[in-house]
Each structure stands twice: as C-alpha cells, then as structure tokens.
Amino acid sequence: MRNIRYLGWIPPIGTLIGPLVHNDVHPFILGMPFILGWIVVWLLLTTPIMALVYWLDPSNRGSGDAGGRP
C-alpha cells in the first residue's frame, strides 16, 4: 500500500504536461486561454488527489493525535 504515495506525483506532472503538449491560446477553458485553464484545472484537482493520498495512506491511521506523533 506504500505505492499510494505515487499518486502525489500526478498533479505536478499533469500541470507540466499541458503547456508542453499544447502551447496555443485558442482553445479556451472557462473563458481562459488553454494553458491558464489547464493549470487552474490541475490546481483544483490537486486537493482531492492529495486528500485521497492522505485518506488511503496507512501511516495516517493511529492514535488520533493531530500532530501525527505516535
């Protein structure tokens, strides 16, 4: 289950791939140029992905201490 932390690499890779693959202004996402819209979409997707990583990571289960100390 340690491989769940690799999900944390999805947002940075997704953010960087968009401008590399499609460097153009004309397709618009929510009224923004494609590159800006792509980055905003990945910014919004980062929160649920990181929440999923936190929720599935077994090291976050424990004594219930908010500080994460054993």
C-alpha positions as CSV (number, residue, x, y, z in Angstrom):
1,M,0.0,0.0,0.0
2,R,3.0,2.3,0.1
3,N,2.6,2.9,-3.7
4,I,-0.4,5.1,-2.9
5,R,2.1,8.0,-2.4
6,Y,3.0,7.9,-6.1
7,L,-0.4,9.5,-6.7
8,G,1.2,12.7,-5.3
9,W,3.2,12.9,-8.5
10,I,0.1,13.2,-10.7
11,P,-0.7,16.9,-10.1
12,P,2.9,18.2,-10.8
13,I,3.2,16.0,-13.9
14,G,-0.2,16.9,-15.2
15,T,0.4,20.6,-14.6
16,L,3.7,20.5,-16.6
17,I,2.5,18.3,-19.5
18,G,-0.3,20.6,-20.6
19,P,1.9,23.5,-21.8
20,L,4.4,21.1,-23.3
21,V,1.8,19.3,-25.3
22,H,-0.4,22.1,-26.4
23,N,1.2,25.5,-26.5
24,D,-1.5,27.6,-28.1
25,V,-4.0,30.3,-26.9
26,H,-7.1,29.5,-29.0
27,P,-8.9,26.7,-27.3
28,F,-10.5,28.3,-24.2
29,I,-11.3,26.6,-20.9
30,L,-13.9,28.5,-18.9
31,G,-13.1,31.7,-20.9
32,M,-9.3,31.4,-20.2
33,P,-6.6,30.6,-22.6
34,F,-5.9,26.8,-22.7
35,I,-2.6,26.9,-20.7
36,L,-4.1,29.0,-17.9
37,G,-7.2,26.9,-17.8
38,W,-5.2,23.7,-17.8
39,I,-3.2,25.0,-14.8
40,V,-6.3,26.1,-12.9
41,V,-8.0,22.7,-13.6
42,W,-4.9,20.9,-12.2
43,L,-4.9,23.2,-9.2
44,L,-8.4,22.3,-8.4
45,L,-7.7,18.6,-8.9
46,T,-4.7,18.6,-6.6
47,T,-6.8,18.9,-3.5
48,P,-8.9,15.8,-4.0
49,I,-5.9,13.8,-5.1
50,M,-3.9,14.8,-2.0
51,A,-6.9,14.1,0.2
52,L,-7.2,10.6,-1.4
53,V,-3.5,10.0,-0.7
54,Y,-3.9,11.1,2.9
55,W,-7.0,9.0,3.4
56,L,-5.5,5.9,1.9
57,D,-2.1,6.1,3.5
58,P,-1.9,3.7,6.4
59,S,0.7,5.7,8.3
60,N,-2.0,8.4,8.9
61,R,-4.1,6.0,11.0
62,G,-3.1,5.8,14.6
63,S,-3.7,7.2,18.0
64,G,-5.8,10.1,16.7
65,D,-3.2,12.7,17.6
66,A,-3.5,15.7,15.2
67,G,0.3,16.2,15.3
68,G,1.0,12.8,13.9
69,R,3.2,11.7,16.8
70,P,2.9,8.1,17.9
